[in-house]
Amino acid sequence: MILIAIITLFVIALRWFGTQEESGGDADVLAIGVSVISFELYAASLGGFGYLPGGPAQTSQFLAFITIMWVALVPFALRHSRR
C-alpha cells in the first residue's frame, strides 16, 4: 500500500508539471484525476488492494468490467466537460 501511495504521488507530480502551460499557470486537474483513477484501477486489478470476498477470480472480473466502463465513458465525459 505504501508503494501504491508513493507511485500515486509520483503520477500526480508528473501530470501536474506535464499539464502546466510553458509560462506556468494552472495544471489540468481533470487530466490529473483521470490519470490517478486509471493508475488506481491498474493497481487494484493486480491485487494491490486485496481481493473481494469472492476471491481473485471475482475481483478480476469485477475490475475488468469497471475498467471497460472507465475506458469507454471517460473520453465521452471529458469531451463534454471541456466545451
N, C-alpha and C positions, 0 to 999 in steps of 0.2 A: 504494500500500500504506500509505503514511503517513496519507493521508486516511481510509482504512478503519479504521486503528487509532485515530485521533482520534475518529471517529464512534462506534466501539465503546466507547471510554471514556466518551463523552457518553451513550450509551444506558445503560451501567452506572450512571453517576451519577444520571441521571434516574429510572431504575427503583429505585435504592437509596432515594432520598428519597421517591419516589412510593409505595413499598410499606411504608414505616415507619408505625407507628401514630402517631396525633397526639401522644401523650405521649412519643415517642421509641421506643426499643426496637429490636428486630431487624427487618431488612428481609426480604422474601420472596426468599430466594436462588434458589429454584426458578423463580420468575417472572422473575428477572433472567437466569438461564441460558437459559430459553426465548426471551426477547427477544434475547439476544446471538446464539444459534444461528439464529434467524429472520433477523436482520439479515445475518449472515454468508452464509446461503443466498441472500438477495436480492443481496448484493454479488457473490457468485460467479456468479449467473445473469446478471449484467450484464457478466461477463468481468473482474471486478476482481482475480481471482487467476490470470488466464491461461486457457488452454484445454487440454482433454485432447488426447492425441495424434491423435485423430480429427478435430480442428478444432472450430470454433464450433457446427456443427450437432449433432455428437455430444455436446458439452458441454451444449448447451441441452436435448437430450432426456434426458440423464442427470440434470441438475439439476431438470428438470420432474418426473421420477419421484421423486427424493428429496424434493422439496417436497410433492408429493401425499402421500407416506407420512408426512412430518413433520406436515402439517396433519391427517391422518386419525388418527394414533396419539397425538400429544401430549395432546389433551384426554382421551382414554381413560386414558392413563398418569397424568396429573395427578389425575384424579378418584380413581383407586385409591390414589395415594400420599398423599392428604390425608385419608384415612379413619383 
